[in-house]
Amino acid sequence: MSEHCDFSVKFWGVRGSISISDPESVRYGGNTSCLEVRCGDRLLIFDAGSGLRYLGNKLVESGETIDADLFLTHTHYDHICGIPFFKPFFNPQNTFRLRAGHLLPENDLRSVLCNLMTSPLFPVPLEIFQSKIEFHDFLVGDTLNAGPDVVVRTASLNHPDGSSGYRVEFNGQSICYLTDTEHVEGELDQTILKLIDGADIVIYDSMFTEEEYKKCVGWGHSTWKAGADLCDAAGVPQFVIFHHDPDHNDEFMDGIAEAAEAYRPGTVVAREGMVMHPKWRDADAPLIQRQAVPAG
């Protein structure tokens, strides 16, 4: 494999809040948040929504012994509901490091997941897993090591109960994952701008349209236009729309894709199964900015 092709992100869950299975939403997918990031031979998983089950099934099929890091943005149910159904956790040959950065000392990550897998919410406890599982609580803003030459930077996001944004750096490139965050109208989030500055790919919470957001201020989610503006300001070439509203079917998502393409050409709407590689670019070349689109 070429050294330019060993850094990738695959989308196993792209939906927000709750998974859906209606036939009008199959093209974009109905599972909640889960990303597979490959940094050479290192496996990083981001969020453990219902999409995690499908990633787990694929890993089991591959027959590989797994040594991986699983990073959670936060522990709201739609981001952890796949954990009890992740088959690789039942293999004693596997090793996982589970990481979260926003929890209070009295609600450490292990305790939260123990509560998730406690009767009457779930019939078997966390101890049913046979893999070696380590639980790591970090301070948001920490820079984490995820293996040789893999750096994971973190930042705080604007979401009820808190959420952690991530920037993965490998082989001179970077992928940022920012979901469950809310913008402030008319302002650019300086914390996010610092995290994504010059990144190659930015995956951003784009749950609402601008019209929908007016009725959902304070809910902890953003819009694709806010994400596009952040990417413009930070010199990011590839913007990815993510965390789709469960009420947005394929036809609605097609409309978002069309509008986003007009607003910022090259914008991608995340779909389950989609794989992306950062595109190599000349560091001295000027960054391409979108052209203003006339109103109406």
C-alpha positions as CSV (number, residue, x, y, z in Angstrom):
1,M,0.0,0.0,0.0
2,S,1.3,3.5,-0.9
3,E,2.3,5.6,2.0
4,H,-0.2,8.2,0.7
5,C,-3.1,5.7,1.2
6,D,-2.6,4.4,4.7
7,F,-4.6,7.1,6.5
8,S,-8.4,6.8,6.1
9,V,-11.8,7.2,7.8
10,K,-14.8,4.9,7.2
11,F,-18.3,5.8,8.3
12,W,-20.2,3.1,10.1
13,G,-22.9,5.4,11.6
14,V,-23.8,8.9,10.5
15,R,-27.2,9.5,12.1
16,G,-27.9,11.6,15.2
17,S,-30.0,11.1,18.3
18,I,-31.6,7.7,17.5
19,S,-31.1,5.0,14.8
20,I,-33.7,4.7,12.1
21,S,-34.5,1.9,9.6
22,D,-37.2,3.3,7.3
23,P,-36.8,2.5,3.6
24,E,-36.6,6.2,2.7
25,S,-33.3,6.5,4.5
26,V,-31.2,3.6,3.3
27,R,-28.9,5.4,1.0
28,Y,-27.4,7.6,3.7
29,G,-27.9,5.1,6.5
30,G,-29.7,5.0,9.8
31,N,-27.1,4.0,12.4
32,T,-25.8,6.4,15.0
33,S,-22.3,7.8,15.3
34,C,-19.3,5.5,14.7
35,L,-16.1,6.1,12.7
36,E,-13.2,3.7,11.9
37,V,-9.9,5.6,11.4
38,R,-6.9,3.7,10.1
39,C,-3.5,5.1,10.7
40,G,-1.2,2.6,9.0
41,D,-1.7,-0.6,11.0
42,R,-3.3,1.3,14.0
43,L,-7.1,1.2,14.5
44,L,-8.8,4.1,16.1
45,I,-12.6,4.0,16.7
46,F,-14.6,7.2,17.3
47,D,-17.9,6.9,19.1
48,A,-19.8,3.7,19.8
49,G,-23.3,4.3,18.5
50,S,-25.3,1.6,16.8
51,G,-22.9,1.6,13.9
52,L,-20.3,0.0,16.2
53,R,-22.1,-3.3,15.9
54,Y,-21.5,-3.5,12.2
55,L,-17.8,-2.5,12.5
56,G,-17.5,-5.2,15.1
57,N,-19.0,-7.8,12.8
58,K,-16.6,-6.9,10.1
59,L,-13.6,-7.1,12.4
60,V,-14.6,-10.5,13.6
61,E,-15.0,-11.7,9.9
62,S,-11.4,-10.4,9.2
63,G,-10.0,-12.8,11.9
64,E,-7.5,-10.2,13.0
65,T,-6.4,-9.8,16.6
66,I,-7.3,-6.3,17.6
67,D,-5.4,-3.7,19.6
68,A,-7.3,-0.5,19.3
69,D,-8.3,2.8,20.9
70,L,-12.0,3.8,21.2
71,F,-12.6,7.5,21.7
72,L,-16.0,8.8,22.8
73,T,-17.1,12.3,22.2
74,H,-19.5,11.9,25.1
75,T,-21.7,9.3,26.7
76,H,-25.2,10.3,25.6
77,Y,-27.0,7.1,24.7
78,D,-26.9,7.4,20.9
79,H,-23.0,7.5,21.2
80,I,-22.6,4.4,23.4
81,C,-25.5,2.1,22.6
82,G,-23.4,-0.1,20.4
83,I,-21.0,-1.1,23.2
84,P,-23.0,-4.2,24.5
85,F,-23.2,-5.6,21.0
86,F,-19.6,-5.1,19.9
87,K,-18.4,-8.7,19.3
88,P,-14.7,-8.0,19.5
89,F,-15.1,-7.2,23.2
90,F,-15.9,-10.9,23.8
91,N,-12.5,-12.2,22.4
92,P,-9.9,-12.6,25.2
93,Q,-7.1,-12.0,22.6
94,N,-8.2,-8.5,21.9
95,T,-7.1,-5.3,23.7
96,F,-9.0,-2.0,23.8
97,R,-8.4,1.4,25.4
98,L,-11.6,3.3,25.9
99,R,-11.2,7.0,26.3
100,A,-13.5,9.9,27.2
101,G,-12.6,13.4,28.3
102,H,-15.6,15.3,29.6
103,L,-16.8,13.2,32.6
104,L,-16.8,14.3,36.2
105,P,-14.7,12.4,38.8
106,E,-17.8,10.8,40.3
107,N,-19.0,9.8,36.8
108,D,-15.8,8.2,35.3
109,L,-16.1,6.3,32.1
110,R,-16.1,2.9,33.6
111,S,-18.9,3.8,36.0
112,V,-21.0,5.2,33.3
113,L,-20.7,2.1,31.1
114,C,-21.3,-0.1,34.2
115,N,-24.6,1.8,34.7
116,L,-25.5,1.3,31.0
117,M,-25.1,-2.5,31.4
118,T,-27.0,-2.8,34.7
119,S,-30.4,-4.4,35.3
120,P,-33.1,-3.4,34.5
121,L,-31.5,-1.5,31.6
122,F,-29.5,-4.4,30.4
123,P,-29.5,-8.1,31.5
124,V,-25.7,-8.7,31.8
125,P,-22.9,-6.6,33.4
126,L,-19.8,-5.0,31.9
127,E,-17.8,-7.9,33.2
128,I,-19.2,-10.2,30.6
129,F,-16.6,-8.8,28.2
130,Q,-13.5,-11.1,27.9
131,S,-11.1,-8.7,26.1
132,K,-8.5,-6.7,28.0
133,I,-10.3,-3.3,28.3
134,E,-8.7,-0.3,29.8
135,F,-10.7,2.8,30.8
136,H,-9.0,6.2,30.4
137,D,-10.5,9.5,31.5
138,F,-8.5,12.5,30.1
139,L,-8.9,16.3,30.5
140,V,-10.4,18.0,27.5
141,G,-7.6,19.9,25.8
142,D,-5.1,17.1,26.4
143,T,-3.0,15.8,23.6
144,L,-3.1,12.0,23.5
145,N,-0.8,9.3,22.1
146,A,-2.5,6.6,20.1
147,G,0.5,4.6,18.9
148,P,3.7,5.4,16.9
149,D,3.4,8.6,15.0
150,V,-0.3,9.0,15.8
151,V,-1.3,12.1,17.7
152,V,-4.8,12.9,18.9
153,R,-5.5,16.4,19.9
154,T,-8.7,17.3,21.9
155,A,-10.9,20.3,22.5
156,S,-14.1,21.1,24.3
157,L,-17.4,21.3,22.3
158,N,-20.6,23.2,23.2
159,H,-23.1,20.5,24.1
160,P,-25.3,19.7,27.1
161,D,-23.1,17.6,29.6
162,G,-20.1,18.4,27.4
163,S,-18.5,16.8,24.4
164,S,-14.9,16.3,23.1
165,G,-13.7,17.2,19.6
166,Y,-10.8,15.3,18.1
167,R,-8.0,15.9,15.6
168,V,-6.1,12.9,14.5
169,E,-2.6,13.6,13.0
170,F,-0.7,11.0,11.1
171,N,1.8,10.9,8.3
172,G,1.7,14.7,7.9
173,Q,-2.1,14.8,7.5
174,S,-5.1,15.3,9.8
175,I,-8.7,14.3,10.2
176,C,-11.0,16.2,12.6
177,Y,-14.2,14.9,14.2
178,L,-16.5,17.4,15.7
179,T,-20.0,16.2,16.5
180,D,-22.5,17.2,19.1
181,T,-21.6,20.9,19.2
182,E,-23.6,24.1,18.8
183,H,-22.4,27.3,17.2
184,V,-23.4,30.8,18.2
185,E,-25.1,32.7,15.4
186,G,-22.9,35.3,13.8
187,E,-19.7,34.0,15.5
188,L,-17.0,31.5,14.7
189,D,-16.1,29.1,17.6
190,Q,-12.5,30.0,18.4
191,T,-11.8,26.7,20.2
192,I,-12.9,24.7,17.1
193,L,-11.0,27.0,14.7
194,K,-7.8,26.4,16.7
195,L,-8.4,22.6,16.6
196,I,-9.1,22.4,12.9
197,D,-6.6,25.0,11.6
198,G,-5.2,23.7,8.3
199,A,-6.7,20.2,8.7
200,D,-7.3,18.0,5.7
201,I,-10.8,16.6,6.5
202,V,-13.3,18.1,9.0
203,I,-16.4,16.0,10.0
204,Y,-18.9,18.3,11.6
205,D,-22.2,18.2,13.4
206,S,-24.7,19.4,10.7
207,M,-27.9,18.2,12.2
208,F,-30.1,21.1,11.3
209,T,-30.7,23.4,8.4
210,E,-30.6,27.1,9.1
211,E,-34.5,27.3,9.4
212,E,-34.7,24.3,11.7
213,Y,-32.0,25.6,14.0
214,K,-34.1,28.7,14.8
215,K,-36.5,26.4,16.7
216,C,-33.7,24.3,18.3
217,V,-31.3,26.8,19.8
218,G,-29.8,25.4,23.0
219,W,-30.2,21.7,21.9
220,G,-26.5,21.3,21.4
221,H,-26.3,20.8,17.6
222,S,-25.2,22.9,14.6
223,T,-25.9,23.5,10.9
224,W,-24.0,22.6,7.8
225,K,-23.6,26.3,6.9
226,A,-21.9,26.9,10.2
227,G,-19.5,24.0,9.5
228,A,-18.7,25.3,6.0
229,D,-17.9,28.8,7.4
230,L,-15.6,27.2,10.0
231,C,-13.8,25.2,7.3
232,D,-13.4,28.4,5.2
233,A,-11.9,30.3,8.1
234,A,-9.6,27.5,9.0
235,G,-8.4,26.7,5.5
236,V,-9.8,23.2,5.4
237,P,-10.2,21.7,1.9
238,Q,-12.6,18.9,2.7
239,F,-15.8,19.5,4.8
240,V,-18.0,16.5,5.7
241,I,-21.7,16.9,6.8
242,F,-22.4,14.5,9.7
243,H,-24.9,13.6,12.5
244,H,-28.0,13.7,10.3
245,D,-31.4,14.4,11.8
246,P,-33.4,11.1,12.1
247,D,-36.3,12.9,10.4
248,H,-34.2,13.7,7.3
249,N,-34.8,11.0,4.7
250,D,-32.7,10.4,1.6
251,E,-34.6,12.9,-0.5
252,F,-34.1,15.6,2.2
253,M,-30.4,14.7,2.4
254,D,-30.1,15.0,-1.3
255,G,-31.4,18.5,-1.0
256,I,-28.9,19.3,1.6
257,A,-26.1,17.9,-0.5
258,E,-27.2,20.1,-3.5
259,A,-27.4,23.2,-1.4
260,A,-24.1,22.5,0.3
261,E,-22.4,21.9,-3.0
262,A,-23.6,25.3,-4.2
263,Y,-22.5,27.0,-1.0
264,R,-19.1,25.3,-0.7
265,P,-18.2,23.2,-3.8
266,G,-16.7,19.8,-2.9
267,T,-18.6,19.4,0.4
268,V,-19.4,15.8,1.1
269,V,-22.5,14.4,3.0
270,A,-21.5,11.4,5.1
271,R,-23.0,8.0,4.2
272,E,-22.6,4.7,5.9
273,G,-19.9,2.6,4.3
274,M,-18.2,5.7,2.8
275,V,-14.3,5.7,3.0
276,M,-12.3,8.9,2.7
277,H,-8.5,9.5,2.4
278,P,-7.0,13.0,3.0
279,K,-5.8,14.4,-0.3
280,W,-2.2,15.4,-0.5
281,R,-1.6,19.0,-1.1
282,D,1.3,21.4,-1.5
283,A,1.8,23.1,1.8
284,D,2.9,26.3,-0.1
285,A,0.0,26.3,-2.4
286,P,-2.8,28.8,-1.6
287,L,-5.9,27.3,-0.1
288,I,-9.1,27.3,-2.2
289,Q,-11.9,29.3,-0.8
290,R,-15.5,29.0,-1.9
291,Q,-17.0,31.7,-4.1
292,A,-19.9,33.7,-2.7
293,V,-23.2,32.5,-4.0
294,P,-25.7,35.3,-4.9
295,A,-28.8,35.3,-2.7
296,G,-31.9,33.7,-4.3
